[in-house]
Amino acid sequence: MKMMNSWGKPITLLVLVSSVVWSLETTATVVPGITSANLTFETEFILSQKRSSVQLTQGLIGQCRAASRSMFVYRERSNANPIRALEPNEQVALAEEAGREGWIAISSPIRGFVEARDLKTCSSQEPRESREPREPRRTPSPPPSSNLCRQVSYEGTEGLAIRARPDANSSRVGGVFFGDRVRLTNPPQFQVDNQGREWVKIAAPVVGWMSNGFPSTGDINLEACL
């Protein structure tokens, strides 16, 4: 009886340890196929999906576009109130995530709205020529003279000075008042001084430079002639 008691405890302990080991091995094989390589693949896939989502939500604000032809910038999403002409290939900065009703807002060179169909992507490289024969290129016709006409919208009784240079301290060579019409040089010339004021060169009624105010804030002195 003593011998059975002395061997009984080790045998019981051995059986218990074997059961635990068998249980662990069984548990480890319940979900086959999960390896470090699979986990790395899954992680990369999730990160790539997140990156794609971020890119899709960036929108169009601040992106560059260029005028595909001579066109106008308008105060609203309609052709009723033109405020400035854009020359072909002149660049603008978009100011909203997406257009609406065929129009899209811009923030530069002046705040307003343009027709989205008249914009193209900005590119410093010309498209490669195809080897297939093409019709000879035609020289584009200059923009209509009406695009060079501007009407003074500044209502101050002192009018606007026409100066020899784009500088508020330059000598005065003429002046215009509210409702007067002027004609821009062809092509139009614009300069912005260190205060953010835009100057535009005119060819009539006299040759000189006029202040067009501060277009970046919507404060302008000239509007397109109707």
KEKE-3310 file (N, C-alpha, C; in steps of 0.2 Angstrom, whole numbers, plus 5000, padded with zeros to 4 digits):
npx = (5004:5010:5019:5011:5005:5016:5020:5008:5006:5016:5012:4999:5002:5010:5000:4992:5000:5002:4989:4987:4997:4993:4981:4985:4992:4981:4973:4982:4981:4968:4965:4970:4983:4986:4999:5014:5017:5004:4998:5006:5002:4989:4989:4996:4986:4975:4981:4984:4971:4966:4975:4970:4957:4960:4966:4955:4947:4953:4949:4947:4951:4963:4969:4977:4971:4969:4964:4956:4952:4949:4940:4928:4927:4915:4904:4894:4886:4882:4880:4878:4885:4900:4917:4930:4941:4949:4964:4969:4976:4979:4982:4972:4966:4958:4943:4934:4927:4920:4912:4897:4882:4888:4897:4912:4920:4934:4949:4960:4966:4957:4943:4929:4918:4919:4915:4916:4919:4927:4940:4956:4968:4983:4999:5016:5022:5021:5010:5016:5019:5010:5014:5006:4999:4994:4982:4988:4993:4983:4985:4980:4966:4966:4960:4943:4940:4931:4934:4944:4939:4935:4925:4924:4921:4923:4917:4920:4921:4932:4938:4948:4966:4977:4992:5010:5018:5016:5014:5009:5015:5019:5020:5005:4996:4983:4965:4950:4932:4918:4909:4915:4924:4938:4952:4961:4978:4985:4993:4984:4991:4996:5001:5006:5008:5019:5009:4999:4990:4983:4989:4984:4988:4983:4977:4969:4959:4971:4988:4994:4995:4983:4975:4968:4963:4961:4960:4961:4953:4941:4939:4938:4941:4938:4927:4922:4916:4899)
npy = (4994:5006:5008:5010:5022:5030:5030:5035:5049:5055:5049:5054:5067:5067:5063:5075:5085:5081:5082:5096:5100:5094:5101:5114:5112:5108:5120:5129:5125:5128:5140:5140:5145:5158:5169:5178:5184:5185:5194:5206:5208:5211:5222:5232:5233:5238:5251:5256:5258:5268:5278:5281:5285:5297:5305:5306:5315:5327:5337:5351:5364:5377:5372:5373:5380:5384:5396:5391:5398:5415:5423:5428:5433:5432:5440:5432:5416:5417:5424:5438:5448:5452:5454:5454:5451:5436:5431:5419:5404:5411:5409:5402:5401:5388:5389:5381:5365:5358:5361:5370:5369:5371:5381:5387:5393:5405:5410:5418:5426:5436:5436:5427:5420:5407:5399:5382:5373:5381:5380:5372:5360:5366:5366:5365:5358:5355:5345:5329:5328:5319:5306:5304:5312:5329:5342:5358:5370:5383:5400:5407:5418:5435:5440:5447:5464:5470:5463:5471:5482:5493:5498:5512:5509:5514:5526:5537:5555:5562:5554:5543:5543:5543:5537:5539:5528:5512:5516:5524:5536:5541:5552:5561:5558:5559:5557:5549:5546:5539:5528:5531:5525:5515:5508:5494:5489:5479:5464:5464:5472:5469:5473:5471:5480:5482:5484:5476:5482:5482:5486:5492:5493:5505:5510:5520:5533:5540:5535:5525:5521:5513:5512:5497:5494:5482:5467:5454:5455:5458:5471:5482:5493:5494:5487:5475:5480:5481)
npz = (5000:5004:4993:4982:4985:4985:4972:4966:4966:4957:4945:4943:4941:4930:4920:4921:4916:4903:4898:4898:4889:4877:4875:4872:4860:4852:4852:4846:4833:4829:4821:4806:4794:4797:4796:4798:4786:4780:4789:4787:4773:4775:4783:4774:4764:4771:4774:4762:4757:4766:4762:4749:4752:4758:4748:4739:4746:4746:4737:4726:4729:4728:4717:4701:4686:4668:4657:4643:4632:4627:4639:4652:4669:4681:4693:4699:4697:4683:4667:4669:4675:4671:4677:4674:4661:4655:4647:4634:4640:4652:4670:4683:4701:4709:4719:4726:4731:4722:4706:4702:4693:4681:4683:4692:4707:4708:4715:4712:4697:4702:4713:4709:4697:4685:4669:4670:4659:4651:4656:4657:4662:4670:4663:4660:4650:4633:4623:4616:4599:4587:4576:4566:4551:4551:4550:4545:4558:4563:4565:4581:4582:4588:4604:4605:4602:4611:4623:4628:4633:4647:4660:4671:4688:4700:4712:4718:4720:4716:4706:4696:4694:4680:4678:4674:4677:4685:4699:4714:4717:4705:4691:4686:4671:4666:4669:4675:4677:4686:4677:4665:4650:4646:4637:4637:4635:4621:4621:4637:4651:4668:4684:4701:4716:4731:4741:4737:4728:4712:4696:4680:4663:4651:4635:4630:4637:4636:4636:4649:4666:4677:4693:4698:4710:4724:4719:4725:4737:4732:4729:4717:4703:4690:4678:4666:4650:4645)
capx = (5000:5014:5022:5006:5004:5022:5020:5002:5006:5020:5008:4994:5005:5012:4994:4989:5004:5001:4983:4988:5001:4989:4976:4988:4993:4975:4971:4986:4979:4961:4965:4976:4984:4988:5006:5017:5016:4997:4997:5009:4998:4982:4991:4997:4980:4971:4984:4983:4964:4966:4978:4966:4952:4962:4967:4949:4944:4957:4946:4950:4953:4970:4972:4978:4968:4971:4959:4957:4951:4947:4934:4926:4926:4909:4902:4889:4886:4878:4883:4875:4890:4907:4921:4937:4943:4955:4967:4970:4981:4980:4981:4968:4967:4951:4942:4929:4929:4918:4908:4890:4878:4892:4902:4916:4923:4941:4951:4965:4969:4952:4938:4923:4916:4920:4912:4921:4920:4932:4946:4960:4974:4989:5005:5022:5025:5017:5009:5020:5016:5008:5017:5001:4999:4989:4981:4993:4990:4981:4987:4974:4964:4967:4953:4939:4942:4927:4937:4949:4936:4933:4921:4926:4916:4924:4912:4923:4920:4939:4940:4955:4972:4981:4999:5015:5021:5012:5016:5005:5019:5021:5017:4999:4995:4976:4961:4944:4927:4913:4905:4920:4927:4945:4954:4967:4983:4984:4989:4983:4997:4995:5006:5004:5013:5020:5004:4994:4986:4984:4989:4983:4990:4978:4980:4965:4959:4978:4992:4996:4993:4978:4974:4962:4961:4963:4956:4961:4948:4935:4939:4941:4939:4936:4923:4921:4911:4894)
capy = (5000:5012:5008:5013:5029:5034:5031:5037:5056:5056:5047:5058:5074:5066:5064:5081:5089:5079:5085:5103:5101:5092:5106:5120:5111:5109:5127:5133:5123:5129:5144:5138:5149:5165:5170:5185:5187:5187:5200:5211:5210:5214:5229:5236:5234:5243:5257:5259:5260:5274:5283:5282:5289:5304:5308:5308:5320:5333:5342:5355:5370:5379:5369:5378:5379:5389:5398:5388:5403:5422:5422:5433:5431:5435:5441:5427:5410:5418:5429:5444:5453:5451:5459:5455:5446:5431:5429:5412:5401:5414:5404:5404:5396:5386:5391:5377:5358:5356:5366:5369:5372:5372:5386:5385:5399:5405:5415:5422:5433:5440:5432:5427:5413:5406:5393:5376:5370:5385:5379:5367:5359:5369:5362:5368:5355:5354:5338:5327:5328:5313:5304:5304:5318:5333:5348:5364:5374:5390:5405:5409:5425:5439:5441:5452:5471:5471:5461:5476:5488:5493:5504:5514:5507:5518:5531:5543:5561:5564:5550:5539:5546:5539:5539:5537:5521:5508:5518:5529:5543:5543:5558:5560:5560:5560:5555:5546:5546:5534:5527:5532:5519:5515:5503:5491:5488:5472:5461:5467:5471:5470:5473:5472:5483:5479:5485:5472:5485:5480:5492:5490:5498:5507:5513:5525:5539:5541:5529:5526:5515:5515:5507:5493:5492:5476:5461:5449:5456:5460:5478:5483:5500:5493:5481:5473:5484:5477)
capz = (5000:5004:4987:4978:4987:4983:4964:4963:4964:4951:4939:4942:4939:4923:4916:4921:4912:4896:4895:4896:4882:4871:4874:4869:4853:4849:4852:4841:4826:4827:4815:4802:4788:4799:4796:4798:4779:4779:4793:4783:4767:4777:4785:4769:4761:4775:4774:4755:4756:4769:4758:4743:4754:4760:4742:4736:4750:4746:4733:4720:4731:4727:4711:4695:4679:4663:4652:4636:4627:4630:4643:4657:4676:4683:4700:4701:4693:4677:4662:4669:4678:4670:4680:4671:4655:4655:4641:4633:4644:4659:4675:4689:4706:4710:4726:4729:4731:4715:4703:4702:4688:4676:4686:4698:4710:4708:4720:4709:4699:4706:4716:4705:4695:4678:4667:4670:4652:4647:4659:4656:4667:4669:4661:4657:4644:4627:4622:4611:4592:4585:4570:4560:4548:4554:4546:4547:4563:4562:4570:4584:4581:4594:4607:4602:4605:4617:4629:4631:4635:4654:4663:4678:4693:4706:4712:4721:4716:4714:4700:4696:4691:4675:4679:4669:4679:4690:4706:4716:4717:4698:4688:4683:4664:4665:4674:4673:4682:4686:4670:4659:4647:4645:4633:4639:4629:4618:4626:4643:4656:4675:4689:4708:4720:4737:4745:4735:4723:4705:4691:4673:4658:4646:4628:4629:4632:4636:4637:4656:4671:4682:4699:4698:4717:4727:4717:4730:4742:4728:4728:4710:4701:4683:4676:4659:4647:4643)
cpx = (5004:5017:5017:5005:5010:5022:5013:5002:5010:5016:5003:4996:5007:5006:4991:4993:5003:4995:4984:4992:4997:4983:4979:4990:4987:4973:4975:4984:4972:4961:4971:4977:4986:4995:5008:5016:5009:4996:5000:5005:4992:4983:4992:4991:4976:4974:4983:4975:4963:4969:4973:4960:4954:4963:4960:4945:4947:4953:4950:4953:4961:4973:4973:4975:4970:4965:4960:4955:4950:4941:4933:4926:4920:4908:4898:4890:4881:4882:4881:4880:4897:4911:4928:4937:4949:4957:4968:4976:4983:4978:4976:4969:4959:4950:4936:4930:4926:4913:4901:4886:4882:4897:4906:4919:4931:4943:4957:4965:4964:4947:4932:4921:4917:4917:4918:4923:4926:4939:4949:4965:4980:4995:5010:5025:5019:5016:5013:5016:5015:5012:5012:5000:4993:4988:4986:4989:4988:4983:4980:4972:4965:4960:4949:4940:4937:4930:4942:4946:4934:4930:4923:4920:4917:4920:4914:4923:4927:4941:4946:4960:4974:4988:5004:5018:5016:5014:5012:5008:5021:5017:5010:4998:4988:4972:4954:4939:4922:4909:4910:4922:4934:4946:4961:4972:4982:4991:4989:4989:4995:5001:5003:5010:5014:5015:4998:4989:4988:4984:4988:4985:4985:4981:4975:4961:4966:4982:4995:4994:4988:4977:4968:4960:4964:4959:4956:4956:4941:4934:4942:4938:4937:4932:4923:4915:4905:4892)
cpy = (5006:5013:5012:5020:5033:5035:5034:5045:5058:5055:5051:5065:5073:5067:5071:5086:5087:5082:5092:5104:5099:5098:5112:5118:5111:5116:5131:5131:5125:5134:5144:5144:5156:5165:5177:5189:5189:5193:5206:5213:5213:5221:5234:5237:5239:5250:5260:5261:5267:5280:5286:5287:5296:5308:5310:5313:5327:5339:5346:5362:5371:5376:5374:5375:5385:5390:5395:5393:5410:5421:5428:5429:5435:5435:5435:5421:5411:5423:5436:5450:5452:5456:5459:5449:5442:5430:5422:5410:5405:5409:5407:5399:5395:5387:5387:5370:5356:5361:5365:5372:5374:5378:5384:5392:5399:5411:5420:5421:5438:5435:5433:5420:5413:5399:5387:5373:5374:5384:5372:5366:5363:5364:5366:5365:5354:5347:5335:5326:5321:5312:5305:5311:5322:5339:5354:5368:5381:5394:5408:5416:5429:5439:5447:5459:5472:5469:5466:5482:5487:5499:5505:5513:5511:5524:5537:5549:5564:5560:5546:5543:5540:5541:5536:5530:5518:5510:5524:5536:5545:5549:5557:5563:5561:5558:5553:5546:5540:5534:5528:5525:5520:5509:5500:5490:5481:5469:5465:5466:5473:5470:5474:5475:5480:5480:5480:5475:5483:5486:5489:5495:5499:5511:5519:5526:5541:5535:5530:5520:5518:5510:5504:5491:5486:5470:5456:5449:5458:5467:5480:5490:5500:5487:5481:5477:5479:5478)
cpz = (5000:4997:4982:4979:4985:4976:4962:4961:4958:4944:4937:4939:4932:4918:4915:4916:4904:4893:4893:4890:4876:4870:4871:4862:4849:4847:4846:4834:4824:4821:4811:4797:4790:4800:4796:4791:4778:4783:4790:4777:4769:4779:4779:4765:4764:4774:4767:4754:4760:4765:4752:4746:4756:4753:4738:4740:4750:4742:4728:4723:4731:4720:4705:4689:4675:4659:4645:4630:4630:4633:4648:4664:4678:4691:4703:4696:4687:4673:4663:4671:4677:4674:4678:4666:4657:4648:4640:4637:4651:4664:4681:4695:4708:4718:4729:4728:4724:4712:4704:4696:4682:4677:4691:4700:4709:4713:4717:4701:4702:4708:4711:4703:4687:4676:4666:4664:4649:4651:4657:4661:4665:4668:4658:4651:4639:4626:4616:4604:4590:4578:4564:4557:4550:4549:4549:4553:4561:4567:4574:4583:4588:4597:4604:4606:4611:4624:4632:4633:4643:4655:4670:4683:4700:4706:4716:4717:4713:4708:4701:4692:4686:4676:4674:4670:4684:4697:4708:4717:4710:4696:4685:4676:4662:4670:4671:4679:4682:4680:4664:4657:4645:4641:4635:4633:4627:4617:4633:4648:4663:4679:4696:4712:4726:4742:4743:4730:4716:4701:4684:4668:4653:4640:4627:4635:4632:4638:4645:4660:4676:4687:4698:4705:4720:4725:4721:4735:4738:4727:4722:4708:4693:4682:4668:4656:4645:4636)
residu = (MET:LYS:MET:MET:ASN:SER:TRP:GLY:LYS:PRO:ILE:THR:LEU:LEU:VAL:LEU:VAL:SER:SER:VAL:VAL:TRP:SER:LEU:GLU:THR:THR:ALA:THR:VAL:VAL:PRO:GLY:ILE:THR:SER:ALA:ASN:LEU:THR:PHE:GLU:THR:GLU:PHE:ILE:LEU:SER:GLN:LYS:ARG:SER:SER:VAL:GLN:LEU:THR:GLN:GLY:LEU:ILE:GLY:GLN:CYS:ARG:ALA:ALA:SER:ARG:SER:MET:PHE:VAL:TYR:ARG:GLU:ARG:SER:ASN:ALA:ASN:PRO:ILE:ARG:ALA:LEU:GLU:PRO:ASN:GLU:GLN:VAL:ALA:LEU:ALA:GLU:GLU:ALA:GLY:ARG:GLU:GLY:TRP:ILE:ALA:ILE:SER:SER:PRO:ILE:ARG:GLY:PHE:VAL:GLU:ALA:ARG:ASP:LEU:LYS:THR:CYS:SER:SER:GLN:GLU:PRO:ARG:GLU:SER:ARG:GLU:PRO:ARG:GLU:PRO:ARG:ARG:THR:PRO:SER:PRO:PRO:PRO:SER:SER:ASN:LEU:CYS:ARG:GLN:VAL:SER:TYR:GLU:GLY:THR:GLU:GLY:LEU:ALA:ILE:ARG:ALA:ARG:PRO:ASP:ALA:ASN:SER:SER:ARG:VAL:GLY:GLY:VAL:PHE:PHE:GLY:ASP:ARG:VAL:ARG:LEU:THR:ASN:PRO:PRO:GLN:PHE:GLN:VAL:ASP:ASN:GLN:GLY:ARG:GLU:TRP:VAL:LYS:ILE:ALA:ALA:PRO:VAL:VAL:GLY:TRP:MET:SER:ASN:GLY:PHE:PRO:SER:THR:GLY:ASP:ILE:ASN:LEU:GLU:ALA:CYS:LEU)
# end
